[in-house]
């Protein structure tokens, strides 16, 4: 027969009674102090936080939708912009080039090749252009996009670095000119603050759906 464990000589110790860590900490003086906050008060505060977060999210959605509509009115191709931003974020430009190359090849095989005028629509960087010229253009676009000088990939003591900085400052001035043309209340004309808007993603091109339709065909 198994022997029962011997009781400790410690005061008040009972090996058959479940331990209560909190009570033990209170006895040692290490437990956090108890508060007299009502349970419904804790719930009310957190409900208020959720409410504020939901309102902030709705305002953000309204602002986002206003920017999207304004950009579209200025001639931005929304589906192309979404794709370009996604590629920029992932950095997987090689994958895109490979897909585009294959697509153009298949079009050629199917008897609908791109003609010379269509190919000229593609805006690409000429690798034969002098480095200084390319650096200046890169700096200009960085300035227009609202970037910073930390994005300069060249040593500032070099001609390319100086050209990049020159283009960057010129880009900043161009950005200011564009922003000065924007009406201060342009977004208010598109969507009034507080109006409900649909999820912007609902209006964007569903690439997966397009691919599924192609497979079904």
Secondary structure, 3 states (H helix, E strand, C coil): CCCCCCCCCCCCCCCCCCCCHHHHHHHHCCCCCCCCCCHHHHHHHHHHHHHHHHHHHHHHHHHHHHHHHHHHHCCCCHHHHHHHHHHHHHCCHHHHHHHHHHHHHHHHHCCCCCCHHHHCCCCCCCCCCCHHHHHHHHHHHHHHCCCCHHHCCCCCCCHHHHHHHHHHHHHHHHHHHHHHHCCCCHHHHHCCCCCCCCCHHHHCCCHHHHHHHHHHC
